[in-house]
Amino acid sequence: MVKELWRPPNYGIIKLNFDASFIQEKKLATTAVLARDYKREIVGVETYLFKDVVDAFVAEARACERALIFASMMCFRRLVVEGDSLSVIKNIKKKEEDKSILRPITHHIHQLDMFFDEVTYKFVPRAVNDATHVLALEGRRRRVCGDWVNGVPDSVRIVVMKDRLAWNQRV
């Protein structure tokens, strides 16, 4: 069995990984977006706080939605959007009306798609999305809402460096 690795995007494409940290008792979610380029460099990060979130699926869908809003604000044009919620990725890829609780969010995601030249959605295992998961936890802990203007937390940089090393050492 081959270990899944975070893979850099092709030249000219930005890879956005998204994730969410959800506290069910408080109905609070912190979403995270980590943007990297073909050189595996971090080109942007954002965490965002949501109140009154019903479940983890909604939190993950909101994280994907925030990834596209963030990409738009950063003027990125060609994207690969990755997340570790298979149900959210499948829901977005369907591109048809459904009756799920995610419908308004996926509808908005499809509208946001139109602002970009190219958007591809991919499911990745949690291990591939670890840096973004750590970012979501840091955002929740530090209560950061928006861009990380003071730099990426060391805990996230460490995981990004591990991703880079694993990619460089692949067989």
N, C-alpha and C positions, 0 to 999 in steps of 0.2 A: 504494500500500500504506500503510495507516494504522499509525503507530507505536503499539504496545501501551503502555499506561500503568498504573501502580498506581492503582486506583480505591478511593475511600473506601467503606466499607459504608453502608447505610442507617441512619437513626437507630435506636438501641436494639440494634444489632448490633455485635459486635466482630469485626474481621478479624484472623485469625491467619495469618501467613505462616511457613512452616517451611522449613528447609534443613539439609543436613548437609555436613560436610567430612570426607572419608574418606582415611586413609593406609593403602593396601593392604598394604605391607610390614610394618607394625606391627599391622594389624587393629584400628586405633583410629578411632573416629568421634566427632566433636563435632557435636551437633545444636543447632539454634538455633530459637527461637520469638520472633517480634516481633508484639506485639499493638497494633493501632491502632483508634481509634474513628471515628465519622462526621465528626468535626472534623479528622481526620488526625493526631490527637495520639497519641503513644506512651503506652500505658497499662500496659505491662509487657514485659519481656524476660527470656529465660532461655537459657542454654546448658547443655548436659549432656554428659558424657563417657561413652562406651561402649567397653569392651574386648571383644576376641574377636569382632569383627564380620566376617562372611564377605565381604560385597561392598557396593558403593555402594547397591544397591536396598534391602538390609536397613537400611543407615544412614538412607536417606530415609524408609523406613517407620517406623523408630524415632523419627525427627524428628516425623512426623505424630502418632504415639502420644504423644510428650512434649507436643505442642501441646495435646492434649485433657486430659492430666493437669494441665498448667499452667493451662488455662482453668478446670478444676474447682477448683483451689486458689485461683484469683482470684475465684471465684464468678460467672464470666461465664455467661450463660444462653442467649444466641442468638449463633451463630457462623457465620462464613464462614471456611473453612480452605483456604488456597491453598499449593500447592507446585509446583515446576518439574520434578517427576518424573512424567511421563505414566503410566508403568507402575504406579507406586504409586497414583496417583489412580484409574486404571481399576480396579485390584484392589480398592480400597476401595468404589468405587461398585457393583461387581458384587453385593455383599451375598449371595453364595452361596459354598458351600464350594469351595475349589480345592485343588490338590495342590502349590502352589508353596511355596518356602521362606518366603514372607511370610505364609502361612496363620495361624500362631499370633499374629502381630502384628496382622494385619487382623481376626482374630477378637476380639482385645482391644480394638481401635479400635471395633468394632461394639458391644461391651459398654459402652464408655465413652460412646458416643453417647446411651445411655439416660439419662444424668445431665443432659442439656441439653434445653431446650425446642425448639431448632432447630439443626441442623448441616447446612451445605451444603459440599461439597467441590468445589474447582475447580482445574484445571490452568492454570498461567500460564507464559509464557515466562520464561527466565532473567533477562532485562532487567527484568521486572516484579518479580522476587524478589531484586533485587540487594542491597537493604538487609539482608535476612536472610542472604544469602550472606556479606556483609561481617561480620555479627555472628558467624556460624559460624567464620569465619577468626580473628576477634578472640578468641573463646572458646577456640579451639585454641591460639592463640599465648600467651594469658594463663593458660590452664588454669583457667578459671572454670567451676565446676559449680554451677548454681543461678541464682537471681535476681541481677541486677546491682544490688546495693544502693547502690553508689557512683555510680550513673548510667550512662547509655548512652555507649559510647565515641564520641568525636568523629567517627571514620570512619563510624560508622553514622548519626549525626545528619546528617552532610553528605549522605548518600544519601537519607535521609528528606526532607530539605529539597529536594533535587532532585526527588523524587517530587511533593512539594507544589507546587513551582513549575511543573512540567510539567502537573499537573492544572489549576492556575489559568490556564495559558496555552493550554489546549486550544481548538481552534476549534469 
